[in-house]
């Protein structure tokens, strides 16, 4: 059975994200270690880490995964923003380390006013400096493939490969695949033939062994739209068959998978628990025994 979980809120304490994950029947959990839309963060305490680890042990929820702030842009040509982003991501790694979270997912960045090549070079430079700054940690970085909105990097498999190939310490990196982003970027997975073609392309460019986590999201927008809009499982442009293929792919049997599907009803009413349960039930119904 695949390891399935969801992103949960840290409101009320980091341990609450674990308790919420357990409440809805998750095997694993993703969370932010700080407010994802603010630069500043409340300092972590040893008590935060102790309660978080205790909640994991008590609940049986495994594979905690952190996601970095959306403000961070390691490809930024603006020196001030780049330095601020570099410092912020170093803190993300240190916070994950303090909590005992082994992996931190990041969007590679946007090149804005420069070029893909310049942006990728900037990301590599930033990651090398960050690794030097934080020293040896257990926490590793996962590069997430993106939908490719605007000047975002990471939507082409070659972007991820270029970063992995150029950093000084590639073993400190891995990859997180997002299914919505795959489709939006132009990589189809909804039929057996398309799914295998996409996975073959990924394996040739990046290597399937680099995949350490997967985000499970359907897409509101069409193949190749390069628009990032998540949808409930089976209700978007990927459809149930794409998820059936992924969930039953033996190459990903040990890779934890996390929902990032909408947490609000159609009218905007918060209903995260109910909706996460619905999506998990849908996913589990696709697993072949």
Secondary structure, 3 states (H helix, E strand, C coil): CCCEEEECCCCCCHHHHHHHHHHCCCCEEEEECCCCCCCCCCCCCHHHHHHHHHHHHHHCCEEEEEECCCCCCCCCCCHHHHHHHHHHHHHHHHHHHHHCCCEEEEECEECCCCCHHHHHHHHHHHHHHHHHHHCCCCCEEEEECCCCCCCEECCCHHHHHHHHHHCCCHHHEEEEEEHHHHHHHCCCCCCHHHHHHHHHHHHHHCCHHHEEEEEECEECCCCCCCCCCEECCCCCCCHHHHHHHHHCCHHHCCCEEEECCCCECCCCCECHHHHHHHHHHHHHHCCCC
